[in-house]
């Protein structure tokens, strides 16, 4: 029922404190710092990602994205084995215990599983935006979802910043008004289409806002169709906001599927 309330935007967020212990988070961050892996989430993104983001890696062919999935899982496995715990598997177990239908990593017929559970580190914030994959594509199975949430487990936090603000202004009306998704089209350096999910500030004028600054070891879920921002500024040298997470989508049969 709590997840259903999130889907319906009747809750701003769900917090699960002590989802991971401080020691587990510290080990995962140590493994991250020591790993010989340095991947950018995107050329314009203020973060480093261990994993494969669908929005950044998809291309003209489905082969483009799915070729990145298993190498990304191998990179992630190096870190989770060194840390001694896997945030994604822990969350899947928790969701399966409370959701009546199936829960699992999304799969694409003929291609296999999607990547889910990446780890990203931020040294800059994110402007007002929303996330809803059917806006970008309906050609993939995850484009058939009818609701989208995110989960993030916070592994390391800067001392004085790192908050997230969520606005109670669901963008379904915006999406419904533009069913062909004809605005915000850009191209990446490879020439692939990129749909811009940023929003103008007036989109949230008058909307109720909920701001949280998570604790280390806390997992937070919220509805990504609600516009949101991330504030990461005035960092001291060596600080970052590190988190593991992915999206959660609900399909027509009420099953939940995860991808990054």
ABEGO torsion letter per residue (X at the ends): XAAAAAAAGABABBBBBGABBAAAAAAAAAAAAABBBBBBABAABABBBBEBBAAAABBABAAAAAAAAAAAAAAAAAAAAAAGBBAAAAAAAAAAAABABBBBBBBBBGAEBBBBGBBBBBABBBBBBBBBAAAABAABAAAABABBBBBBBBABBBAABGBBBBBBBBAAAAAAABAAGABGBBBBAAGBBBBBABBBAAAABGBBBBBBBBBBGBBBBBBAABBBBBBBBGBBBGBBBBBBBBBBBBBAAGBBBBBX
